[in-house]
Amino acid sequence: MNPMIPDPESYFSRLLPRRSTLLERLEKEAALEEIPIVGPVVGELLYLLARISRARRILELGTASGYSTLFLAEACREVLGRVVSLEYDPDLARKAKLNLAEAGLEDAAEIVCADALTWLAQTTDDFDLVFIDIEKEDYVKALPLLHKTLVPGGLLVADNVGFLDADSFNRAMAADPAWRSVSLYALLPGHSPRFDGLCLAVRTA
Ligand SMILES: C[S@@+](CC[C@H](N)C(=O)[O-])C[C@H]1O[C@@H](n2cnc3c(N)ncnc32)[C@H](O)[C@@H]1O
């Protein structure tokens, strides 16, 4: 067998995607203000997934300062699509709007200050891709609402599924024939936490 790269944790921690000065500033602010952001690896993964799937209607649950929204909005703009991102903290929602404007992406994303579960229960809109990053115990409650909100073949990306509070979501997802899914546990430099699980799922029925 070909030898593996020695000390892969340090090696891959140095091999990060290139990003803008705004994203780097938000990473520093997140560290100082203890805002749990997805970081550059999952951010770039979100951009790639949105771009590969050519999703035009993207829903994000849990905006915080808009760090992950910037990656999704950039991909969405390329197909003239739009992100709706839900954040219940008004100060964070305001901050996210300013950050999107600074990136020139205000037309590609709308920040809505609302509770995600209430909003999901009421909406009649449908989406091609949903990214969920709210309280982990709420993921399982959101699951039937996400099924209704995603188009058949739509992609669901769930962050932080390595948290104990995501256990019921992980089990429900794995057992539900209406979804086809995989959960990955990986080193995610810059992500909070640094090792965590991500679930990717397609609505099959
Ligand atoms: C982990 S942070 C989101 C980080 C962001 N996705 C990023 O990577 O840049 C979770 C955010 O979701 C918000 N949140 C948690 N539960 C929510 C809910 N039920 N509805 C709306 N926002 C919620 C929190 O206020 C927090 O800002």
Ligand as a Chemical Component Dictionary entry (heavy atoms), coordinates in Angstrom:
data_LIG
# 
_chem_comp.id                   LIG 
_chem_comp.type                 NON-POLYMER 
_chem_comp.pdbx_formal_charge   0 
_chem_comp.three_letter_code    LIG 
# 
loop_
_chem_comp_atom.comp_id 
_chem_comp_atom.atom_id 
_chem_comp_atom.alt_atom_id 
_chem_comp_atom.type_symbol 
_chem_comp_atom.charge 
_chem_comp_atom.model_Cartn_x 
_chem_comp_atom.model_Cartn_y 
_chem_comp_atom.model_Cartn_z 
_chem_comp_atom.pdbx_ordinal 
LIG C1  C1  C 0  -24.440 27.272 14.394 1  
LIG S1  S1  S 1  -25.083 28.858 14.205 2  
LIG C2  C2  C 0  -25.191 29.066 12.472 3  
LIG C3  C3  C 0  -23.872 29.271 11.829 4  
LIG C4  C4  C 0  -23.950 29.597 10.357 5  
LIG N1  N1  N 0  -24.737 28.601 9.644  6  
LIG C5  C5  C 0  -22.556 29.642 9.783  7  
LIG O1  O1  O 0  -21.940 28.572 9.615  8  
LIG O2  O2  O -1 -22.066 30.743 9.496  9  
LIG C6  C6  C 0  -26.755 28.582 14.606 10 
LIG C7  C7  C 0  -27.614 29.823 14.480 11 
LIG O3  O3  O 0  -28.961 29.406 14.433 12 
LIG C8  C8  C 0  -29.751 30.278 15.189 13 
LIG N2  N2  N 0  -30.921 29.471 15.584 14 
LIG C9  C9  C 0  -30.950 28.426 16.445 15 
LIG N3  N3  N 0  -32.186 27.897 16.501 16 
LIG C10 C10 C 0  -32.951 28.610 15.619 17 
LIG C11 C11 C 0  -34.301 28.545 15.214 18 
LIG N4  N4  N 0  -35.150 27.631 15.711 19 
LIG N5  N5  N 0  -34.734 29.424 14.285 20 
LIG C12 C12 C 0  -33.898 30.358 13.762 21 
LIG N6  N6  N 0  -32.611 30.476 14.124 22 
LIG C13 C13 C 0  -32.134 29.615 15.029 23 
LIG C14 C14 C 0  -28.862 30.730 16.337 24 
LIG O4  O4  O 0  -29.270 31.993 16.829 25 
LIG C15 C15 C 0  -27.484 30.763 15.663 26 
LIG O5  O5  O 0  -27.184 32.049 15.188 27 
# 
loop_
_chem_comp_bond.comp_id 
_chem_comp_bond.atom_id_1 
_chem_comp_bond.atom_id_2 
_chem_comp_bond.value_order 
_chem_comp_bond.pdbx_ordinal 
LIG C1  S1  SING 1  
LIG S1  C2  SING 2  
LIG S1  C6  SING 3  
LIG C2  C3  SING 4  
LIG C3  C4  SING 5  
LIG C4  N1  SING 6  
LIG C4  C5  SING 7  
LIG C5  O1  DOUB 8  
LIG C5  O2  SING 9  
LIG C6  C7  SING 10 
LIG C7  O3  SING 11 
LIG C7  C15 SING 12 
LIG O3  C8  SING 13 
LIG C8  N2  SING 14 
LIG C8  C14 SING 15 
LIG N2  C9  SING 16 
LIG N2  C13 SING 17 
LIG C9  N3  DOUB 18 
LIG N3  C10 SING 19 
LIG C10 C11 SING 20 
LIG C10 C13 DOUB 21 
LIG C11 N4  SING 22 
LIG C11 N5  DOUB 23 
LIG N5  C12 SING 24 
LIG C12 N6  DOUB 25 
LIG N6  C13 SING 26 
LIG C14 O4  SING 27 
LIG C14 C15 SING 28 
LIG C15 O5  SING 29 
# 
